[in-house]
């Protein structure tokens, strides 16, 4: 067999992953993703002396496993390789990163540009201020640049529009102005608390999602199986994070179309949810809640009773506001048929999460690769088919109500609190581990490799934004430039999650 099969949250010996000739490696993975049930969850490189080890992870959503394969190439080999991207566009961002980090050349990659200008990039002459933006030379067209400094309080990123009057013909998005080197810091920081704090900082709006992915990897490498109480608390927190962020996004979309009532009410409804997290763990963004092998903040009966009352009030007000919004012609005129991503486009770029589901693609880790208390559900992803801003709003609304239903069910099954923390043992040596988590934005993937001494040798993070920024660029084509803010907010992608 020319690959290894692994389950979500499982550990395998690194040596059990067969090393393929590059051309065979390419052909096998391209054949896999030609099935609609398979997509690439991670593809990256590791430096090993004079070699670069390429590791590709393909999720098989029908079989509920992950196919891991490997190839090795010489670090200084200038020979251009055949690209995965020329055969399937979903690999474009992974190969651009490989080119930037290691200098790997591709003979037929259609868009070989830097991703994030990493501090350890192969070519230090590549600088973000000299990014090679696509251009169309015409007297009838003009360019509009937005950022990297924005009027809003968001991360730095540059958007370069090519327009014909008010109509957008092309948008190119360039990030990388604030590279933090998070993945390298996971190796530099030696204490577990330092590493879990790093996980909390990957994307500030996805603290629970990324930290859960990290502790799942760490605990699997340590041979630790979390108790029912730990799994319950983490899964509950994931759904509360989904409710809070989806609600805040609905408020922001209303702000962008000038619908003040929706902006105020949805914004107000987000507040008690995040305030509940502060009461639970002392932080409204859930920092300090998720810890490997333990929790410092047990979920008590008093918290359960308070959460039930909160959800009862929230749901009634939320439905009243949403039902009012969805019948207003002035609102629908801005949302329907705006920012369309077709199912074919979403499939080709490997879209994940909410963005994929709004375009008719049933891609949801809670269903295909469940962990924690999701294994107790037969989760049905919320699917819409028009791929426009309104579809992405409908996905948010339905997922909020679905999450509330799950939370109410879980609260009736709340397990007894744990006796206390467990000291994690040494990590498995020379091993590979992977964790997939369906954050509110979509599929999060963390991969770890340990050395022969059981020390962390490599850590790789993929935020769902890495897949979905291209979806935004496609969505705005042929729209008026004034519709860009609501298109952008309807995806609500992470700048810092891309710039690791």
N, C-alpha and C positions, 0 to 999 in steps of 0.2 A: 504494500500500500504506500502511495507517495504523499500521504498527509496523515496528521493525527486528528482525532476527534475529541473534543472537550466539551463539557457542560458549563453553563454559566456558574461561576463561583468555584470551579474545579481547579486542581493543580496537577500538572503532568511533568515528568522529567524533561528538561530542555533537550536532552539527547534523543528523546523519543520522537522529535519532530524531524522527519527525513529531510536531508539536504538535496535539493533538486538542481539540475542544470537550469540556468535562467530561462531558456526558451521553453522548457517543459513546465517550469514554474508558472510562466505567463499563460501558456495554453490551458493548463489545468484550472487556474483561477478565472480566466475569461469564460471558460465553459460553464463553470459553476454559476457565475452571476447572470448568465443568459437565462436561467430559470428565475421566474418572478418570485419564487420562494426564498431566493438567496440574495444577500447583499453584503458588501464589504463593511465591516464594523471598525477595522483598523488595518493599516498597512504602513510599516515604518522600518527603519534601519537601526542597527546597533554596530558600533565600531568594535572590532575584535582584532587587535594587532594590525596586520596588513590587509585584513578583510573587512567587508561590510556585510553583516548578516541581515538579509531582508526577511521579515516575518509578515505574513498576510493572514488575516483572520476573516473568514467568510461565515456569516450566520446563516444557517439553514432553518428558516422559520417553520417549515413543515415538520422537520425531524426534531426540532427543539435542541439542536446542538450547534457547535461552532467548529468549522473545519480550519485547522491551522497548518500552514505549509511554510517552507523556508527555502531560500537560495542564498548562495554566497558569491560575491564578486570582489575582485581586487580593488583596494581602496584607491589606487592611483591609475587605474585602467581608464584611458581616455576614449576607449571604444564606445561609440553611441549605441545604446540599447534600443530594442523595439519597445515602445511604450504600451502599457495597459490602456492608457487613455484613448489612444487611437482606435481601440477596439470597443471600449466602454467608457463613456464620459465620466462616470461616477468616480473613477480613479484619479481624476485630474488634480485634485488638491493634494492627495497623498504623494503623487509623483513630483509635483512642484516642490513640496517640502523636502523630499529626498534629494532633488536637484540642488536646492538651496543649502541644505545641511551638509551634504557629502560631495557635491560637485558631480553627481552622476549625470551623464549626458544621455539624451534620448534623441533618436533619429527622427521621430514622427509625432512628438507631443505637440498638440495644436496651440498651446497657450502656456509656454514654459517661462513663467514669471515668478519672482520671489513671493513668498507667503507672508512672512512676518519679520524678516531681517533680524534673525537670531544673533545674539552676541557671538556665538561660535560658528557662524555660517562659513561655508567653504570659501566664498569670494568676498573679502572685506571691501572690495571696491564697489559692490552693490550697495547703494544707499537709498533709503526710503524717499529722500527728496528728489532722486533721479528716476523714480519709477517709470517704466516705459508704457505710458498710457496709450491705449488704442486711439487712433485719430482718423477722421474723415475730412479730407480737404475739399471744401465747397464754399462758394460765396453765399449759398442759401442757408447753411447750417451754422450753428454757434455752440460753444461749450459753456457749461455752467459748472463751476467748482463749489462744493460744499465741504467745509471742514479743512483740516482736521480739528480746528477749534470750533465748537458748536455753540449756538445760542442756548441750547438746552444743557442740563447738567448730566452729561453722558460721557462715555469714553471717547478718546480721540480716534477719528477715522475719516478718510477722505472719499467723497463720492464725486466722480467726474461724469457729467451728463453730456451727451451729444444730442442736440435738439433741433427740430425743424419748427420754428416758432415756439409754441407751447408744448408740442408733441415730443416725447422722449423717443429717440431712435435707439439709443444705447446707453447703458450705465455700467461703469467699471468701478468696483469697490476696492480700495486699498487700505489695509490695516497695518499694524506693525509699528506704530509710533510709540508704544509703551511696553516693549518686550521685557518681561520680568524674569524669564528663565526658570519658571516654576518646576519644570521637569528635572532640571539639573539640581535645583535646591532639594528635591526629594533625596538625592544621593548625598549632598553636602550635610544636611541636617541628620544627625545620628539618633536623636531621641524620638521615641514614638509620639510624644506630645507635640514636638515640633512638626512632625510630618502630618499629623492629623490637623493641626492648625493651618498648614499649607493647603491641605485639601479643602478646608473651609473657605480659603481665599481664592480658589480657582476662578469662580464666578460668583459674585456677591449675591446674586438673586437665586442661586441654586446651591445654597449651603448644604441642605439636607441631601440633595441628589448626589453631589460630588463626594461628600464625606461618607455617605453610605457606600458608594462604589469603592472608596479607599479602604474602609474597614472590612468590606467583604473580601477584598484581595488579601489584606493583611491577615485576617482570621483564617482564611483558607490555607495560606502559606504556613501558618502556625498550627494547623490541624485543630482549630477551635470551631466548634459548632455552637452558634448563638442559641440561647434559651428562647422559649416561646415569648417570654416577657420582653427580651431585647428585640426580637423580630417584630413583635407587635408594635412597640414604640417607634421603631424606624419606619415601618410601613405606614403607620398612622401619620407620622411627621411628613413623609413624602406626599401624601394626599392633602394634608393641610397646606403644604407649600404650594401645591398645584392650585388649590382653591384661592389662596391669597394672591398669587401672581396673575392668574387668569382674571381675577376681579380687578386688580390694578390696571391690567392691560385694557380691559373694557373701558375703564375710566379714561385712560390715555387716548384711546381711539375716539371717544366722544369729545375729548378736548380738541383733537386735531380736526374734527369736522364742525367745531363750534357749537356742539350740543351741550350746553352748560349744565342742564339738569342731570343728564346721564353722567357727566364728568364728576359732579358733586356727589351723587348718590352712590355710584360704584366706588368712588374713592373713599367715601365714608364707610362702606361695607367691608372694604379691605382691612380697615383699622382694627376692629375687634378680633379678627383672625390672627393678625400678627401680634396684637397685644396678648392674646392667649398664649402664644409661644413665649412671650416674655415672662408671663406668669409661670409657665412650665419650667423654663430653663434659664431665665434671666436675660434673654436676648431676643429681640423681635425677629431677627433673621435666623434664629435657631442655632447660633454659634454656641459651642460647648455642650450641645445636646447629644451628639453622636460620638461615641468613643469606642475604640477596639476593646472587646472583651468585657465591657461594662457599660453602665450609665451612671452618671452622677445625679440624675434627676428622674427617679421612678415616676411612672404615670399612676397617680393615686385615684381612689374612688372619688375624692372631692374634685379633682380635675375632670374626671369623666362626667360627673353631674353638671359641672359648669359648661363643658363643651356641648352637651346635649341641649342645654338652654340656649347657648350661643347659636347653634345651628338652626334651632327652631325659629328664632327671630331673624337670622340672616336669610334663610331660604324664603320666607314670606316676603320680605322686603326686596330681595333680589328678583324674584319672579314678577313682582309688581312693576319694578323698574324696567326689566327686560321686555315684558309684554307691552309696556308703553312705548319703548323705543322702537320695537320691531314693526310697528304699524305706521310710523311717521314717514310720509313720502319724502320729506326733506332729508331724513337720515338715510333711507334706503337708496335714494338717488346717488349718494356719495359712496355707498358700500357695494351695491350689486354691480357685477360685471366690471369692477375695478380691481386691478392688480391680479389678473388671472394667471395661474400656473396650471397648465393642462396635465392630465394624468401621464401623458407621454413624456413631457418635460420633467415632471417630478421623478418618474422612474429612471430616466436617463441620467440624471445628476445624482441619484442615490439619496433623495430627500428622506428625512426621517421625522418622526414625531408628529406634532400637531400639523406642521406644514404638509407632510405627506398625506396624512389622513384627510385634510381638507380638499385634497386633489384625488380622492378616491383610492388611495393606497392603504391597505390594512397592514400597517407596520407599527407594532407596539410591543415592547419587551415584556410588559405585564402579561401578555397573552402568549408570546412565542418563546420566551426564556424566563419564566417567572421565578422569583426568589422571595424569601420572607413570607409574609402572610398572603401574598398574591397567589401562592400555590393552593390556597384554600378557595380561590375563586375560579370560575370559568369566565374570565374577563372578556367582554366584547368591546373592541375598540369602537369609538365614535367615528363614523365615516361620513364625509360629505363629498360631493362630486363636481361642484362647479369651480373650485379652486380659486375663488375670488376672496376679497376682504370679508364679505358677508359670510362665506363658508368658514373662514377662520374664526369669525366671531361665534358662529353657531357651534363649532367644535368646542370652543371655550365654554359656552353656556352649558352644553350637554355634559361636558366633562366635569364641570363644577357640581352639577346635580348628581352625576354618577358617583363622584368622590364622596359627597355627603351621604349618599346611600351606603357606600362601603363603610364609611366611618361609623355610621349608626349600627350597622351589622356587627362590626368588630367590637364596638363598645359593649355589646351584649355578651361577647365572648372573652372579655378582658381577662388575661391570665393573672395568676398570683405574682406578686413582686418577687424578684430574685433575692437570694440570700446575701449576695455581695459580688464584688469584682473578682475576676479570675485572672491570674498572672499568666500571660501568654508565653508559650515556650519558644525556643529558637525556631527560626523559619526553615522550611525545607531547603536543602542545598541543591544547586544546579537545577532549578525548577522554573517553570513558566506558569503564570496564573492570569486569569482574565475575569473581569466583573462587568456585567451589563446592568444598567439601571435605567428605567424609563422616568427621567426627570420631567418636569412640567413642560419643558421646551422640546424634549425628545430623548433620543438614545444617547446615554453617556457610556463611554467605554474606558476602563482603566486596565492596563496590562503591566505586569511586573516580571522581572527576571532576577533570580538570585544566583550568586556565584557558588563555588565549591565549599565555601565556609558558611553558607547560609546568610550572607550579607546581601542587601539590596544592590544589584549591579546595574539595573536599568529600570526606568519607570516611564510609561507612556500614557498620556491622557488624550482623550478625544471628546470635546464638547460637541453637542449636536449642531451648533452653529457652523462648524467646519463644513458640514454637508450643505447647509441651507442658505448661506450667503448668496450663492449663485441663483437660488430660487428667487430671491428678492430682485436681483439684476434682471432676470427674465420677466418677473411680474410687472415691472414698470414700463416695459416696452409698449409703445403706442398709446400710453396713458399721458395725460397732461402732467406737467411737472408739478403743478399744485397738488396732485394726488400722491406725490411721493411720501409725505409724512405719514399718511394713514396706511399706505402700503408697507412702509418700514415698520410702523408700530404693530401692524397685523401679524408680522413675523416675530418681532421683538427678539432679535438675535443678540448674542453677546459679543462685544468687542474684546473684552479681556479673556473670555473663554476661547477665542480664536488665537489670541496672542500669548501663548504660554511660554 
